[in-house]
């Protein structure tokens, strides 16, 4: 369980294996996520996808960097410039309950006819939102260990991160929408309220 009661100005938020189900089945769609908070402010975020070799690193006020040692690539990244829903690549994840699953099915049912593609990469998609490879990401069950780091990345890369209601994302948010910013409102307008998952 996530706890902040450690009597320190520093808080490490770590998800050592995001995409556990895929990992356990031998699929490559998983990553490790790390964030550092200093006095309540996320200062550092890192995502590593071991199978692809992709690493994303963001520092508050320092932008977001992508690198892949195997491909000998390293660059500062920015979100995409896509503004038309018909061209959008959307990543998604959802909570473990049946209500979360039903809610996400309804959400994807509203998005799918409007978007270029919907994809599921075990949570790594949100790093790709920061790099511009993916245009948006949605999840109806937000947790700090999944999203503290990547929220910083997307914001540092010029994007926007809110909950499904359009409120700026915080660790207490119950959902998350990350996008390039330009199409954020268009995505939000297609999402049913997360309150429908309550049970």
N, C-alpha and C positions, 0 to 999 in steps of 0.2 A: 504494500500500500504506500502511496506517495505521502511523504511527510516533510514539512518545512521546519519542524521544531528541533533544530540542531544547534541553536544558540551561536550561529556563525554568520558573518556577512557573506559567506560564500556557500553556494548550493550547486552541487553537480546533479544534473538530471540526465539519466542514462537509460536507454533502451538497448540492451546488448544484442537483441535479435528481433527486429521488426519484420514480420512476415514469417512467423514461426511455422505456420501450417505448410507454407510452400517449402521452407527449408527442410522440414521433417519428411516431405514427400520427394525430396531430391530435386526440387525445382529451383532455379537460380534467382527467384524474385524475392530477395530479402536484403536487409541492410542493418547496420549498427548506427545508432543516433546518440549524440552527446551534446549537452548544452551546459554552459556555466552561467549562473546567475550571481550578480554581485549586488547586494543590498536590494534585492527584488527586481533588478533589471537584467534581462538576458544580454550578456556581453559577448558570448561566443557560441557558435553553433557548428557542428560537424556531422556530416552524414557520409558513411562509407558503404559502398556496395561491393563486397569482396569478389563476387563472380565476374562482374564487368570491369572492376578496377576503378570505377568512378568514385571520386571523392569531391564533396562540396564543403567549403569552409567559409564562414561568415563571421565578421567582427563588427560590433556596433560602430557605425560611422565609417567603416572601412570597406564596405561593399561585400560582394560574394565572389569567391574564386572557385573555379572548377579545375580539377586536373585528373589525368589518367596517365600513370607512369608507363604502362605497357604501350599506349598509343603515342607517348611523348607529346601529350597535349597539356597545356596549362594556359588559362585565360581568365580574366575578369568576366563575369557573366551579367547579362541583363535579361529581364523577362521579354517575352515575345511581343510583337506589335500587332497581333491578330485582333481584329475588332468585330468580325462577322462570325456569328455562332455556327454557320455552315462550315467554317474552316477550323473549328476548335477541336483540340484533342483534350479530353477530360479524363483525369484519373480519379479513382474513388476507393473508399474503404467504408466499413460500417461496423457497428457494434455487434456483440455476440448474441444478443437476444433475438427471438423470433420477431418481436416488434420492430427492432432496428432493421432486420432483414426485409420485412414487409415495407417499411418506410423507404428504404433505399431502392427497393424494386419499383415503387411508385415514382421515386425521384428520377431514376434512370429511364423509366418509361416516358417521363416528360422531356428529358434531355435528348434521348437517343435519336428521335426523328429530326432534331434540330442541329446535331453536331456531326462533325466529320468522323470521330471515333471515340469510343469509351474504352479505357484500358485499366488493367489491374496489375500492378507490379509490386505488391507487398509493401506499399507505403513509400517506395522510392520515387514515385511520380512527383511528389511535392518538391523534391530537390530539382527535378527536371523542369518544374514551373519556374524556378529561379533562373535556370539556364536558358529558358526560352524554347526548349524541346517539347514541352507540354504546356498547355495554355491555362489550365485550371485543375483544381483538385477539390473534392468534397468528401466529408466524412461526418456522419450523424452521431458520432460518439467520440468526442475530443478528449484526449488525455495529455497532461503536460509532458510525459516522457516520449510520447509520439511526436509532439508538435512544437515544443518550445524552441528547439534548434531551427527547425525548418521555417517557422514563422519569421524568425530573424533573417534567414536567408532570402526569403521571398521579398520581404520589405527592403532589405539592403540592395536587392537586385531591381528595385523599382516597382514591385507589385503591391498588392493589397491583400490583407488577411482579416476576415471577419468571421462571425458565426452565421448561421442560416438566416438570422433576423437582420443582418447587416451591421451589428455592433462590432467594434474592433475586438479582435481575438485577444483573450487573456487566458491565463492558466485555469481560470474558473469557467471558461466557456464550455458548453455541452456539445458543440458542433463546430465545424470549421469549413470555410470556403477560402481557398487561396487562388489568386488569379493574377494575370498580368496587369490588372487594374483597369485597363481600357474596356474590358468586357465584363467587369465584376457585376454591375447592376443587371446586365442581361442574364447572367447565370443565376443571380439571386431571384430574379423574377420567375424562374422556372422551378424553384424549389418549394415543396410543401413544408409547412412548419414542422420542426422537430418535435414539438409538443405532442404530435400524434403517436409518438413512440412510447409515451409514458404509460405505465401499467402498474 
